[in-house]
Amino acid sequence: MSLAQQKSLESQYVMHTFGRSEVEFTEGHGMKLTGDDGREYLDFLAGIGVCSLGHGNPAVLAALESQTKKLLHVSNYFYIEHRGEVAALLSKLANDDEDGARVLADAIAADDETTSAALGAPSDGEQVWETFFANSGAEANEGAMKLARLYAKRAGNGGNTIVCMRGGFHGRTLETIAATMQDWLQDSFRPLPGGFVACTPNDADELKQIFEQLGNEICAVMLEPIQGESGVHPMTEEFMAAARDLAHEYGALLIADEVQCGIFRSGKPFAFQTYGVEPDIMSLAKGIADGVPMGAVVAKKEIADVFRPGDHGSTFGGSCLAVAAAAATLSSLVRGNYAQHAAEVGSYMEARLAELPHVTEVRGRGLMLGCDLDEAAGDAHDIVARALEAGAVINATGVHTLRFLPPLVCEKGDVDDLMTILEDVLGSQA
C-alpha cells in the first residue's frame, strides 16, 4: 500500500496520538530502513531503542520462524519453553557475570537444553535475580512500583511513597504518568494516583531533605540511570550512590528504570553497572526482544519473593513468541560482545557529534547520546525533518535537543555517513 493510501486510512480510523513523519517504512536490514517508494534510510533511532540487533537479524528471525510453527501462546498458568533460560541469563547479566552469561548464551544459541539447565542453575553464594515478564516498559515500571510497595508492606519499612526524578519518563499509564514528573504530561490527566514525590536529578542535598522529612514513609527511589525522553541526561556517580545509600538507610529500595538505557546500550549489559551502584529492582523493555513486545521486572530474590500467586499477572507477558525472541536477542548480544562494541562506537560518535556546527553539548553513554543545539540552528524538530529528507532517521526531544539511539550493530562507518548528512543539514543553518 502506498504512503498516500495508508495516510488516508489512518486519518479516518487510527487515533491521532502521534505526530507522524511523511514516510511509510516497509522493510529493513541492519542499519537501513526502506520506504514504500524503495528509498533507503540510515536508522539512528531503532524504533526508539528497540531494534537492538538492527533490522532482520538472522538469529531472531530464525527463532521466530521456528516458534510460530510450534506454539504462539499459552497461559501463564503453565510453564513456557525457554522462559527459565531467559530469566537465568538476565540474572547472570545483572550480576555482570560475563563468563557465566557467555557460556549460557552459547548453550541457548545451540539449543542445548541440558547444558542450559545446568549452566543456568545458581552457584553457591550467587545473587539470584528473579524476573516477571511483561509486555512493555510502562508495564514493567508498574510492576516494579507494585513490588516495591508490597515489599515495604510485607517485609520492609511499611512505606508507600516513591521518590521520582524531575525530567524522568516512566510510561503513559496513569500510574507511570504520576511517576513522570513533567507537567506537560500530567496536566491533562489529573487527578492522578498519589504516593509520588519529585526530586531534582543529581541533587543529593534535596534527596536527603526529602528523606529527612518523610523518613520511612518512602518505600523506593525510582530513577533512570540515564534519562532518555528529557534529552539524554545521565545521573552522576555521586547521586546514584547517594540514592542507594539513603534508600537503604531508611529501609527503602532503589529502582533503576533501564527501559531505554539498558540492554547493552550504555557499554554494559545495564546502565547501572557503569556507575558501580546496584539497584534492588530494575525495569526492562525496548531492546530486550529486538522488536517483539516484551518488558521485564527484574529484582533480587529476597525482594521478589514477597510476590504471591495473584499479586501480579499478565495474559500475554512472557508469551512463547516473545520469550523465543528474547532468548535469541540476548544470547546474540552476549556472544557478539555488543557491550564493548557500544562503548567503542559510542565514544567515536560522541566525538564526531561534538565537531558538528551549532552543537553546544553532547551527553550520554555508549550508543545512547543526545546533543544540544544553539539558537542559530533553529528548532531541532526541523533538523529532524531535514535529516529525514536527506535519508537519516533521528529524533528530537525538545526545541534544541537531538537524540540518537541506533541499533547496537552500528559501525563507525555508519556514524560517518550520519555525520555527512548532519554536517550538510546543520551547516546550511544561519
C-alpha positions as CSV (number, residue, x, y, z in Angstrom):
1,M,0.0,0.0,0.0
2,S,1.3,3.4,-0.9
3,L,2.0,6.2,1.7
4,A,-1.0,8.2,0.4
5,Q,-3.3,5.2,0.8
6,Q,-2.0,4.4,4.2
7,K,-2.4,8.1,5.3
8,S,-5.9,8.2,4.1
9,L,-7.0,5.1,6.1
10,E,-5.1,6.1,9.2
11,S,-6.5,9.6,9.2
12,Q,-10.0,8.1,9.4
13,Y,-9.5,5.1,11.7
14,V,-6.4,5.4,13.8
15,M,-6.3,7.6,16.9
16,H,-4.2,10.7,16.5
17,T,-1.8,10.1,19.4
18,F,1.4,10.6,17.4
19,G,2.7,13.3,15.0
20,R,3.9,11.2,12.2
21,S,6.6,11.9,9.6
22,E,5.8,11.6,5.9
23,V,7.3,8.2,5.5
24,E,6.0,4.6,5.5
25,F,8.7,2.1,6.2
26,T,8.0,-1.4,4.7
27,E,11.4,-3.2,5.0
28,G,14.6,-3.1,6.9
29,H,18.0,-4.7,7.0
30,G,20.7,-4.0,9.6
31,M,21.1,-0.2,9.9
32,K,18.9,0.5,6.9
33,L,15.1,1.1,6.6
34,T,13.3,1.1,3.2
35,G,10.3,3.3,2.5
36,D,7.3,2.3,0.4
37,D,8.9,4.1,-2.6
38,G,12.0,1.9,-2.3
39,R,14.2,4.7,-0.8
40,E,16.7,3.6,1.9
41,Y,17.2,5.5,5.2
42,L,20.0,5.2,7.7
43,D,18.4,4.4,11.1
44,F,19.7,6.1,14.2
45,L,16.6,5.7,16.2
46,A,16.0,1.9,16.1
47,G,12.3,2.3,16.9
48,I,13.3,4.4,20.0
49,G,16.0,2.0,21.1
50,V,14.0,-1.2,20.4
51,C,15.8,-2.9,17.4
52,S,19.0,-3.6,19.3
53,L,20.3,-6.0,16.7
54,G,19.1,-3.9,13.8
55,H,16.5,-5.0,11.3
56,G,16.1,-8.5,10.1
57,N,18.6,-10.2,12.4
58,P,19.0,-13.8,11.1
59,A,19.1,-15.4,14.6
60,V,16.0,-13.6,15.8
61,L,14.1,-14.3,12.6
62,A,15.1,-18.0,12.8
63,A,13.9,-18.2,16.4
64,L,10.6,-16.5,15.5
65,E,10.0,-18.7,12.4
66,S,10.7,-21.8,14.5
67,Q,8.4,-20.7,17.3
68,T,5.5,-19.7,15.1
69,K,5.4,-23.2,13.7
70,K,5.2,-24.7,17.2
71,L,3.2,-22.6,19.5
72,L,2.3,-18.9,19.8
73,H,0.6,-18.6,23.2
74,V,-0.4,-20.5,26.3
75,S,-1.5,-19.2,29.6
76,N,1.0,-18.3,32.3
77,Y,-0.8,-20.9,34.4
78,F,1.7,-23.3,32.6
79,Y,5.4,-23.5,32.1
80,I,6.8,-22.0,28.9
81,E,9.7,-23.2,26.9
82,H,12.9,-21.0,27.2
83,R,11.4,-18.7,29.8
84,G,13.6,-20.0,32.6
85,E,16.7,-19.8,30.3
86,V,16.0,-16.1,29.6
87,A,15.4,-15.3,33.3
88,A,18.7,-17.1,34.2
89,L,20.5,-15.2,31.5
90,L,19.1,-11.9,32.9
91,S,20.3,-12.9,36.4
92,K,23.8,-13.6,35.1
93,L,23.8,-10.3,33.3
94,A,22.5,-8.4,36.3
95,N,25.5,-9.7,38.3
96,D,27.8,-8.6,35.4
97,D,28.9,-12.2,35.2
98,E,30.4,-12.0,31.7
99,D,31.8,-15.5,31.6
100,G,28.7,-17.2,33.1
101,A,26.4,-15.2,30.7
102,R,28.5,-16.2,27.7
103,V,28.6,-19.9,28.2
104,L,24.9,-19.9,29.0
105,A,24.2,-17.8,25.8
106,D,26.3,-20.3,23.8
107,A,24.1,-23.2,25.1
108,I,20.9,-21.2,24.3
109,A,22.1,-20.4,20.8
110,A,22.9,-24.1,20.3
111,D,19.5,-25.1,21.6
112,D,21.3,-27.3,24.1
113,E,18.6,-27.5,26.8
114,T,20.5,-29.9,29.1
115,T,23.6,-27.7,29.2
116,S,21.4,-24.5,29.6
117,A,19.6,-26.1,32.6
118,A,22.9,-27.0,34.2
119,L,24.6,-23.7,33.5
120,G,21.6,-21.6,34.5
121,A,21.5,-23.1,38.0
122,P,22.9,-20.6,40.5
123,S,26.2,-21.4,42.2
124,D,26.7,-21.2,46.0
125,G,26.6,-17.5,47.1
126,E,25.4,-16.2,43.8
127,Q,23.0,-13.3,43.9
128,V,19.8,-14.5,42.2
129,W,17.6,-12.1,40.4
130,E,14.0,-13.1,39.6
131,T,12.1,-11.9,36.6
132,F,8.4,-11.1,35.9
133,F,7.8,-10.8,32.2
134,A,5.5,-8.1,30.9
135,N,4.7,-6.5,27.5
136,S,6.1,-3.0,27.7
137,G,8.2,-0.6,29.6
138,A,5.2,1.1,31.3
139,E,4.0,-2.4,32.4
140,A,7.5,-3.2,33.7
141,N,7.6,0.1,35.7
142,E,4.1,-0.5,37.1
143,G,5.3,-3.9,38.2
144,A,8.4,-2.5,39.8
145,M,6.4,0.0,41.8
146,K,3.9,-2.6,42.9
147,L,6.7,-4.8,44.0
148,A,8.4,-2.0,46.0
149,R,5.1,-1.1,47.8
150,L,4.3,-4.8,48.5
151,Y,7.8,-5.4,49.8
152,A,7.5,-2.4,52.1
153,K,4.2,-3.7,53.4
154,R,5.2,-7.4,53.9
155,A,8.9,-7.3,54.7
156,G,10.2,-3.7,54.8
157,N,9.5,-0.4,56.4
158,G,5.8,-0.1,55.7
159,G,6.1,3.0,53.5
160,N,4.2,3.6,50.2
161,T,5.8,6.8,48.8
162,I,8.1,6.6,45.8
163,V,10.6,9.4,45.1
164,C,10.9,10.1,41.3
165,M,13.1,12.5,39.3
166,R,12.0,15.6,37.6
167,G,12.5,15.3,33.9
168,G,12.1,11.5,34.1
169,F,9.9,9.3,32.0
170,H,8.3,6.0,33.1
171,G,5.4,5.4,30.7
172,R,1.9,6.6,29.7
173,T,-0.4,4.7,32.0
174,L,-1.9,6.8,34.7
175,E,0.4,5.4,37.4
176,T,3.5,5.8,35.3
177,I,2.5,9.3,34.3
178,A,2.1,10.1,38.0
179,A,5.7,8.9,38.4
180,T,6.8,11.0,35.5
181,M,7.5,14.4,37.0
182,Q,6.6,16.5,33.9
183,D,3.6,18.9,34.0
184,W,3.1,18.7,30.2
185,L,2.4,15.0,30.5
186,Q,0.4,15.2,33.7
187,D,-1.8,18.2,33.4
188,S,-4.4,16.7,31.0
189,F,-5.0,13.6,33.1
190,R,-5.4,14.9,36.7
191,P,-6.3,13.7,39.2
192,L,-3.5,11.2,39.1
193,P,-2.7,8.4,41.5
194,G,-0.9,9.6,44.6
195,G,2.1,8.4,46.5
196,F,4.9,10.2,44.4
197,V,7.3,12.9,45.4
198,A,9.6,14.8,43.0
199,C,13.3,15.3,43.4
200,T,15.7,17.2,41.2
201,P,18.1,14.8,39.5
202,N,21.7,14.9,40.7
203,D,20.7,17.0,43.7
204,A,21.8,14.8,46.6
205,D,21.0,17.5,49.2
206,E,17.4,17.7,48.0
207,L,17.1,14.0,48.1
208,K,18.5,13.9,51.7
209,Q,16.0,16.6,52.7
210,I,13.1,14.5,51.3
211,F,14.2,11.5,53.3
212,E,14.6,13.6,56.4
213,Q,11.1,14.9,56.0
214,L,9.3,11.7,55.1
215,G,11.6,9.0,56.6
216,N,10.2,5.5,56.3
217,E,7.1,6.7,54.5
218,I,9.3,6.3,51.5
219,C,9.4,2.8,50.1
220,A,11.6,3.4,47.0
221,V,13.6,5.8,44.9
222,M,12.9,5.3,41.2
223,L,15.2,6.8,38.6
224,E,16.6,6.3,35.1
225,P,20.4,6.0,35.3
226,I,20.3,7.9,32.0
227,Q,17.1,9.9,31.4
228,G,16.0,9.5,27.8
229,E,12.9,11.5,27.0
230,S,14.3,14.7,28.6
231,G,17.2,14.7,26.2
232,V,19.7,12.1,27.4
233,H,20.8,13.3,30.9
234,P,22.9,10.8,32.9
235,M,22.8,10.7,36.6
236,T,26.1,11.4,38.3
237,E,28.1,8.7,40.1
238,E,27.7,10.7,43.3
239,F,23.9,11.0,43.0
240,M,23.5,7.3,42.2
241,A,25.5,6.3,45.2
242,A,23.5,8.8,47.4
243,A,20.2,7.4,46.2
244,R,21.2,3.9,47.0
245,D,22.6,4.8,50.4
246,L,19.7,7.0,51.5
247,A,17.2,4.5,50.4
248,H,18.8,1.7,52.3
249,E,19.4,3.8,55.4
250,Y,15.6,4.4,55.6
251,G,14.6,0.8,54.7
252,A,13.6,1.8,51.1
253,L,14.6,0.3,47.8
254,L,16.3,1.6,44.7
255,I,14.5,1.0,41.4
256,A,16.5,1.5,38.2
257,D,14.3,2.2,35.1
258,E,16.5,0.6,32.4
259,V,13.8,0.5,29.8
260,Q,15.7,2.8,27.4
261,C,19.3,2.8,28.8
262,G,19.6,-1.0,29.5
263,I,20.2,-4.0,27.2
264,F,23.9,-3.3,26.4
265,R,23.3,0.3,25.1
266,S,25.4,2.0,27.7
267,G,28.6,-0.1,27.2
268,K,27.5,-2.6,29.9
269,P,24.6,-5.0,30.0
270,F,22.7,-2.5,32.2
271,A,23.5,1.2,32.7
272,F,23.6,1.0,36.5
273,Q,26.8,-1.1,36.1
274,T,28.6,1.9,34.6
275,Y,28.1,3.6,38.0
276,G,29.0,0.7,40.2
277,V,25.7,1.2,42.0
278,E,23.4,-1.9,42.2
279,P,19.6,-1.4,42.4
280,D,17.2,-3.6,44.2
281,I,14.8,-3.7,41.3
282,M,15.1,-2.8,37.6
283,S,12.7,-2.5,34.8
284,L,13.5,-3.5,31.2
285,A,11.8,-3.4,27.8
286,K,12.6,-1.9,24.4
287,G,15.8,-3.7,23.2
288,I,15.2,-7.0,25.1
289,A,13.5,-8.8,22.2
290,D,14.6,-6.9,19.1
291,G,11.2,-5.6,18.2
292,V,8.8,-8.2,19.7
293,P,6.9,-6.6,22.5
294,M,8.3,-7.5,25.9
295,G,9.1,-5.9,29.2
296,A,10.5,-7.3,32.4
297,V,10.7,-6.6,36.1
298,V,14.0,-8.0,37.5
299,A,14.5,-8.0,41.2
300,K,16.8,-9.5,43.8
301,K,15.3,-12.8,45.0
302,E,14.8,-11.7,48.6
303,I,12.6,-8.8,47.3
304,A,10.9,-10.7,44.5
305,D,9.8,-13.4,46.8
306,V,7.2,-11.2,48.5
307,F,5.1,-11.7,45.4
308,R,2.5,-14.5,45.8
309,P,0.2,-16.0,43.2
310,G,-2.5,-13.5,42.3
311,D,-0.5,-10.4,43.4
312,H,0.5,-9.6,39.8
313,G,-0.1,-11.0,36.4
314,S,-0.3,-10.6,32.7
315,T,-2.1,-12.5,30.0
316,F,0.5,-12.0,27.3
317,G,3.6,-11.4,29.4
318,G,6.4,-13.8,28.7
319,S,4.5,-15.4,25.8
320,C,6.0,-18.2,23.8
321,L,6.9,-15.9,20.9
322,A,8.3,-13.1,23.0
323,V,10.4,-15.4,25.0
324,A,11.8,-17.0,21.9
325,A,12.7,-13.6,20.5
326,A,14.3,-12.5,23.8
327,A,16.4,-15.7,24.0
328,A,17.7,-15.1,20.5
329,T,18.3,-11.4,21.1
330,L,20.1,-11.6,24.5
331,S,22.2,-14.6,23.5
332,S,23.3,-12.8,20.3
333,L,24.1,-9.6,22.2
334,V,26.2,-11.6,24.8
335,R,28.0,-13.7,22.3
336,G,28.7,-10.8,20.0
337,N,30.4,-8.7,22.7
338,Y,28.0,-5.8,22.0
339,A,28.5,-4.0,25.3
340,Q,32.1,-3.3,24.4
341,H,31.1,-2.5,20.8
342,A,28.5,0.0,22.0
343,A,31.1,1.7,24.2
344,E,33.7,2.0,21.4
345,V,31.4,3.2,18.7
346,G,29.5,5.4,21.1
347,S,32.8,7.1,22.1
348,Y,33.6,7.7,18.5
349,M,30.1,9.1,17.8
350,E,30.3,11.4,20.8
351,A,33.5,12.9,19.5
352,R,32.1,13.3,15.9
353,L,28.9,15.0,17.2
354,A,30.9,17.5,19.2
355,E,32.6,18.6,15.9
356,L,29.3,19.5,14.2
357,P,28.3,23.1,13.6
358,H,25.8,24.5,16.2
359,V,26.4,21.7,18.7
360,T,26.9,23.1,22.2
361,E,26.9,19.9,24.3
362,V,27.0,16.1,23.8
363,R,25.7,13.8,26.6
364,G,25.2,10.1,27.2
365,R,27.0,6.8,27.4
366,G,27.6,4.2,24.7
367,L,25.1,4.3,22.0
368,M,22.6,6.5,23.9
369,L,23.5,10.0,23.0
370,G,21.9,13.4,22.9
371,C,23.2,16.8,21.8
372,D,22.1,20.4,22.3
373,L,22.0,22.9,19.5
374,D,22.4,26.7,19.7
375,E,19.7,29.2,18.9
376,A,21.0,29.7,15.4
377,A,20.3,26.1,14.5
378,G,16.6,26.7,14.8
379,D,14.1,24.1,16.0
380,A,15.5,20.7,16.5
381,H,12.3,19.2,15.1
382,D,13.0,21.0,11.8
383,I,16.5,19.5,11.8
384,V,15.0,16.0,12.2
385,A,12.7,16.6,9.3
386,R,15.5,17.8,7.1
387,A,17.7,14.8,8.1
388,L,14.8,12.5,7.1
389,E,14.6,14.2,3.7
390,A,18.4,13.6,3.4
391,G,18.0,9.9,4.3
392,A,18.6,9.7,8.1
393,V,16.2,8.8,10.9
394,I,16.9,10.7,14.1
395,N,14.8,12.2,16.9
396,A,14.3,15.4,18.8
397,T,13.4,15.5,22.5
398,G,13.0,19.3,22.7
399,V,13.3,22.5,20.7
400,H,17.1,22.4,20.9
401,T,18.0,18.7,21.6
402,L,18.6,15.8,19.2
403,R,18.6,12.2,20.4
404,F,20.4,9.2,18.9
405,L,19.6,5.5,19.7
406,P,21.0,3.5,16.8
407,P,20.9,-0.3,16.6
408,L,23.8,-1.8,18.5
409,V,25.2,-3.2,15.2
410,C,26.1,0.4,14.3
411,E,29.6,0.8,13.0
412,K,31.9,3.8,12.8
413,G,31.3,3.9,9.0
414,D,27.5,4.4,9.8
415,V,28.4,7.2,12.1
416,D,30.5,8.8,9.4
417,D,27.6,8.6,7.0
418,L,25.2,10.2,9.5
419,M,27.7,13.0,10.2
420,T,27.9,13.8,6.5
421,I,24.2,14.3,6.4
422,L,24.1,16.3,9.7
423,E,27.1,18.5,8.6
424,D,25.1,19.4,5.5
425,V,21.8,20.0,7.3
426,L,23.3,22.0,10.2
427,G,25.9,23.7,8.0
428,S,23.1,25.3,6.0
429,Q,21.5,26.9,9.1
430,A,22.1,30.6,9.7
